[in-house]
Each structure stands twice: as C-alpha cells, then as structure tokens.
Amino acid sequence: MERSLKNRTIFHVDVNSAYLSWSAVSILREHPGAVDLRTIPSAVGGDVEKRHGVILAKSIPAKRFGVTTGEPVAQALRKCPDLVLVSPDFRIYNAFSQRFIAILNEYSPVVEQASIDEAYVDMTGTHLLYHDALSVAYEIKDRIRRELGFTVNIGISDSKLLAKMASDFEKPDKVHTLYSDEMEEKMWPLPVGNMFGIGKATAAQLQAMGMKTIGDVARQDKKLLISKFGVKSGTHLYDSVNGISHSEVTTEREDRKSYGNSVTLSEDVTKDNYKTMLNPILLSLSDTVASRMRKDGAKGITVTVQLRTSEFVNHSRQDTLAKPTDDADVIYGKAKELFGELWNKNDRVRLIGVTVSNIQDDTFVQMNLFEEQTEHETDEKKENLLKVTDEIRKKFGKTSITRGSLIKNSDTAGIGSKED
C-alpha cells in the first residue's frame, strides 16, 4: 500500500551483520576469487590466532549452528568447529559507515546516525522528489547493495520506535513497513522478547505473568504495569508496546556522557599473576580513554572501574577526582585505587574496564585557587607533551608511540577491547 511522504515518514536503515559484511566485502575486493564470508559459517571477533574474545558479528550459516553475538569465541567454536574467524578492522568499518551515511544524506537533510551501522532518516515532506515511501526505500536499499557491496534492511513507519521494529523483521536485504495502524497485525503477535527495549529479565517477568506476546502486554491496563514495574519503567513499557513515541530524528548528536574502554583477557587475572598483569592493563585502558578525551577536547571528573569474574559476575566502583582531567596518569592512579577496593583476590577476573564520566568541555575547567604556580607550569608542559604524543599517533598509528612500561607486558593486555 502506497503511503504519501507528506505525512510523517521515518526510515530506520540497518546494515545486515555489519562487521561481517564489511569484512567480507573488503576481502572480496582485495581477493576477487575468495569465498564470501557471508555464505559460510563465519564470524568476526576476538583474536584469530589465540581464539579468545567474543563474537562481534556472525553469518547466517553460523547462526544456524547456534552461534550468537556476544558469546565467547571458544564457546562458538564448540558449537561450530569449522567456524571461519576473522579479526575486526575498525578502520575499514568506519570507512564503510561513512559511505553508507553519505548515501542516506543524498535523500534527506535530516539523518540521525544511531550507531556505526544504523541510522534514522526523516523522509517527511520529500513527496515532491519521490513518489512514495516504499519505492524510495527500495531505491536506497538496492543502491547501497550495488554501489557498496553490502545489504541493509529498511523499516518504514510514522515513528522512530516502530521504524526500528520494522527493520528487525525478516532479514537480510528487505524493506518492511510498520505504521501505527499495522501494529495489531504485524507487531502484537510477536513474542514479548522481540519488543525493542525489553530486556531478557523484563521479558521473563512478563511471561511469568502470562503475557507471552507483545499484544498481551499492549492489552493490559497501564496501572497494572506501573504497579509491577514502577512509574517510569511501567509507563515506558506501556507506551512502547502501544507504539507511543514522540522522539524526533535529529542531526545533532548528543554530547558524550562518558568515555570508556574494556578488555576481555586472554588469561584471567588471579592472586598469583596480578602483580605482573594488572598494572599494564589498567594503564593501557586509561591511556586509550584519555587519548580519546583529548581528541574531543573533553575532561572528566568521575572515574569508574568495572570487572567481570570468570563466573560472569559484574562489579563496579567509582570515585570523583579533585578536578576534571584528560591525563592518563591521573585516571590510572584512581583506577588502581578503585580496583584494589573492588577486587576480592579469590576471584578470577576475565574482563576489566575503565570509564571516565561527568564530562566537561576542555574550554571550561575550574582552576583550583590553592594550586601553586609551579604546578600549573608542570601541567602545561605535560599537556604539550600529550598533544605531541597524540599527533604522532594520529599520523603514524596508535602503536607508533607506546609507554615503556607497556612494551614489556604487551602480551598481557588481552584481547576483545571494546570502547564506549
């Protein structure tokens, strides 16, 4: 059914298995006779040689073996011993993402990039340029496949929420509509866990209450959901399943609220090896976070350390600094302190993360009136040194200049690093 673009029309464009697709296209361009990773059981993730880390993306054939995104590589290999693994290459991924967004910008002046592989496009009012929503969506989808070599799903609706839901319907290389008047037919029969924004724990609670489908929840009295989940969560749940969403597509990205980096370790930190492993890992994470903050001209005042044990139990602790910083040494010092308070040495640690939040623009950092002038001079010299370091890394690569304390312990930093 044709829908006029005069009315509110939102596209959600989502790259199918982005990291795997982009790796596959890159390999095929360099080696035209190579096997297409998308046609065989394959995945992107971890360290290919050590076979550690987690799965970042998988092919449809790998999915048939039960391989899931986010699971440990070792576990995926047990499910599918012939799984072909490739290491992630974010330089390539960023390049593909930019080209993908550039195409969307040709169709509307209002494109909101939600992540590296998805975006919302406000097509409202483009009826003088395009005949109807479906035809232009197919044009965009086919053009991306033809020009860039990978496929996308496009969801079409009158709200961002429903457009996102629609793009998650049958994949890959599809266009789906989910307008408000189509919810009862297309969305309500789906399992409650399929609703965007409903996590596994909430889905389990709803199922225990006898609500198996999205429609079962949508038909409930709003007061019941509020009584079970609280005002904020209950209201959000009720609005979501009923397609109530007033969020606008915006080209302005929100300011970062935090900078973080975490690493899944190739060897657990234990009470026997922490003296050699722990400090280099925390310093490397702090250094990466600080470098990204300086790149954005940001400083933060709250440091958080998180860890995950070998039993997959998560712990975190945070503290506030005396003043905002982008200095890796300051972040590292606080991270060491927090980790020491947090860690029970009987626990084996498999993941460590460092995050800096409460971000302030670098142009406004309150001066401590009691600091000595010599301290300011030292800070200025150090900032100049850090700027030079950042420029060298920018020009010659992140590994072109490395702390001496990290070189000796370079093999202990693990794999599976993930930035926030």
N, C-alpha and C positions, 0 to 999 in steps of 0.2 A: 504494500500500500504506500503510495506516494505521500510524503509529508512536506509541506511548504517550509522553506527556510526563512520565511517571515517570522514564524513563531520561534520561541526559544529552542535552539538545537545545539546540543553538546556532543562532541565526539570524544571517546576515550580510545586512544591508539596505543596498543601494547605489542611490543616485539615478542614474537614466539621464541621462547627459550633463548633469550638474547645472547648470553655469553657463549653458549654452544654454537648458535647460528653464526655469530660474528667470527668465532674461531674457525668454523667450517668454511665460511666464505673466504677468509684470509688465506687458509691453506690451499684452497682450490685455485685462488688467483696466483699463488706462487708455484703451485704444482698442479696444473690442469688435469693430469691423469689420476690424481689422488682420489681415494674413497671419500665420499661425502659423509662427514661425521653424523649428519642428521639421519642417515639411512641405516645406521648400525648401532648396536648398544654402545654408547659413548657418554662421556661426562667431562665437565670442566671442574677442576678442584684440586686443592692440596698440592703436594709435592709429588710429581710423577715418579721420580726415582725412589723416594722413601715410602711412597704410598701412604702418606699421612694427610691430615687436614680434613676438610669437609667438602661435600659435593655442592658446588655453586649452581650448576645447571646440568640437565641431563636430556638425552634424546628421547623421542617417543619409544623407540625399541627398548631403551634402557628402562623406561618407566614400566614396560610390560613385565620386566623382571622384578619389579617392586622397588627399584632404586628411587630414592626421594631426595629432593633438595634439602640441604642442611644436615644430612646424616654423615657420620664419619666415613671416609674413603674406604677404610678397612672393612667396614660393615657392608658397604655397597659391593665390594669385590667378593665377599662371601655369597652374596645374592647372585652376582653375575661375574664369574671368574674371568670371562672373556671381555669384560668391560674395557673399552679403549679410553684411557685417561689423557687429557691434555692440560697443561698448566695455563692459568689465566694470564691474559696480557691486557692490562687496563689501558695501555697506550692505544692499542688497536680499538678497544671497546669505546673509548672516548671519541675517537675519530669517527667511527660509525654512528655514534649517538648524535654528534654534531651534524652530520649529513642528513640523518633521519629528521631531526628537528628543523633543519633548513628547508626541507621539502614541505613540511607542515606549515611553515611560515609563509609559503607562497599561496596558501589557500585561505588564510585568515590572519588578521593583525593581532589576534588575541590567542596566543598559545602559551599554556602553562606546563612547563616540564616538571612532572611529578617525581621522576627519578631518571636514571641514565637510560632506561628502556621504555618509558611510558610518558604520555603527555595528554592533556585535555586541550581540545580545540573548540572555541566558541564560534559556531558557524551561523549564528543568528544574524539575519539581515543580509546574507550573501545571496539572496534569491535572484538578484539582478545579474549575477555572474554564473550561477549554477542552477540547473533545472530542479533538482530535488535532492534530499539528503542521501538517499541510497545510492544514486548514480555517482555523486561526487565521492562518497566513501569508497565505492569500488574503484573509482579512478585513482584515488590516493593509494589504496592498498596495492593495486596492480602496478602502479608506478614505482613504489618502493621495492617491490619484488623484482621488477625489470631493471631498474637503474642501480640498486644497491645489492641485490642478490639474496636478500632475506625476506621473510614473510612477517606480516603483522595481523593482528585481529583488531577490528574496529567495532566498538559499541556505540550505538546512537540512542540518545534519549533527550528528555527535556530537563534533566538534572545530571550533575556530575556523578552522584551516587549510582543512579540507575545505568548511566553510560558505562561506568566501571563494572557493574554486574553483567551487563550485556557483553562486554568484551571478553568475559570469562566463560561464556557459553562455549559450545563446541569449537575446538581448535584443530589444526592451525589454518591460517590464511582465510579467515572468514569475516563476514560482516553480519552483525546482529542488531536488531532494534529492541528496545525495552522502554517504551513510553509508559507514562503513568497508567493509561487505560489498558496496558498489556500485562501489568504485574500479576493479576489474578491467574491469567492463563500461563504465563511464561516463568514467573519467579516463585510464586507461592507454592507450587508443587515440589520445589527443590528441598533437599534435606536442610535442616536448620543450620548445620555447619557450613553450608555453602554461602551464607549471607556475609557479605563483606563487612568486616569489623567485629564479627562474632568469633571469639577465640574458642579453643577446644574446651576450656573449663566451663565457659558460659554455655556452650552447646550441650555439654554433658548435663549441666544443671537443668536446662530446658527440656532435654529428653527425659530426664528423671521425673519431670513434672508432667510428662505425657505429651509434650509438644515436639513432634518429630519433624515437621516441615516448617518452612518459613511462613506459610499460610496459617498454620496452627498458632504461631506467635502473633501474627497480624490480627487475628480474630479475638485476641484476649483483651480484656479491659485494661486500659493503661494503668489504673490504680493497682491492679494485681502485680504487674511487672515492677512498678515502683516499690511496692511493699516487699518484693522478693530481692530486688537488686539495688534499691536506693533511688533517690530522686534523679540524680544525674545519669546513672547507668540505665535505669529503668526507662526514663524518658528517651534517651538516645536509642535504646533498643526498640521501643515502640515506633519512634519516628523512622528508623532505618527500614524495618520490615514493611512499613506502610509507604515507603518511598518519599518521605517528607525530608527534603534537603534544600536549603537556600544558599548553599555555598556557590560563590561566583568563580568563574575562570578568570585568573589574573596573571598578567605578565610579570608582576613584581614578586620576586621570590622573598620569602620571609628571611629575616636576618638569622644567622646561625645562633642557636641557643647553646651549643656545646661543640667541642672538638674532642674526638676520642679515637683510640686505636687499641685493638685487642689482638692477641695471638694465641692460636691453638698450638700447643707444644708437641714436638716430635718425641719428647721424653718428659715424663711428669717431674715436677719439682717436688722433692721429698726432703725430709730432715737430714738425709745423707748427702745430698748433692746441692742443696740450696746455696751454699757459700760460693760456689763457682757459677751457678746458673742464674740466680735471682737478679743480682745487680745489673748484669749486662742486659737482661730482658727489660727490666724497668727503665733503664737508661735509654735503650733503643726506642721503646714506646714513647717515652717523654720527649725524646729528640724529634720524633716524627710529628707528634702533636704540636710541639712548639713551632716547628718549621711551617706547618700549615697555618697556624695562627698568624705568624709574621707575614706570610704571603697575603693574608686577607686584612692585615692591619688591625688585628684584634688582640685583646688581652683579657685573661680570665682570672677570677679570684677564688673559685672553688675547685678543688682537686678531688676526684673520686677514683678509688681503686676497686676493681671488681675481680673476683676469681671464681673459677668453677672447678670443683673437685673431680676426681676420677669417678665418683658416684653421681656426677651431674647435679650436685647441689651448688647453688649460686650464693655468694656472699658479696657484700659491698660495704664500703665505708667512705665518708667524705669529710673534708675539713676546709675551712676558709683561711686564705692567706692574709697577710698583713696589708697587701696591696695587689692590684691586678698585675699579671705578668705574662710574658711570652718566652720566658727564659727556661730552657730545658733543665738546667741545673736546679733551679728553684722547684720546678714541677717534680723532678726526680727525687729531690730531697724529701718533699712532702709525700710522694708516692711510697718511698721506702718506709717512712714512718707509719703510714696508714696500713701498709701490707703487714708490717710487724705486729700492729694491734689486731689485725683481722685474722691472720692465719693461725690455725691450730696445727702445729708441726706434725701431728699424727695423720693429717690429711694429705693425700697426694693431689697436687694441683696440675690440672691439664690445660687451663686457659687463664690468662691474665690480661686485664685491660686497664688502661689509664685514660681518664676523661677530665677535661677542664671545662667548666661551665660558668654561668653568670658573666657572660661576655660583655666587654665594653669596647667601644671604638678606641683605637690607638691614639686618636687626637684628644681624648679626654681621659686622662689618668690623674687622679688627685695626688698632689705632692704631699709627702709627709713632712710637716714643718719642722720636725725634730731631727731630720737626717742631716748629717754633716755634708758640707760641700764636696769633700773628697769622695764621698760615697757616690754622689751624683756624677762626678767625673769618671769614676770607675764604671758606673752603669753605662755612661755614654760610650766609653771605649769598647765595652763589651757589646753594646748594640751595634756599633760599627763593624766589629769583628763578625757578628752573626749575620749582618747584611751581606758582607763579602762571602761568607760561607754559603748563604742561600743563593747568591748569584752564581757561584761556581757550580753548585748542584743543579741549578736551573739550566745552565749552559752545557754541562758535561754529564749530567745524570746524577741521581740520588746517591749512587755509591762512589762518586768521584772523590768525595772527601768524607772521611769516616773518623770517628773518635778512636784514638789509640786503644782505649780500654775496651772497645768493642771488637777490634780486629782479632785479638787473641781468642775471644769467646764467640766468634761469628757463627760457629756451628750449633751453639746452644740456643739461639734465638727462636728456634722452632719455625713452623710454617702456618699458613692459613690466616695471615694477618688480615684484619678487617678494619677499615676506617669508618667512622661515623660522621 
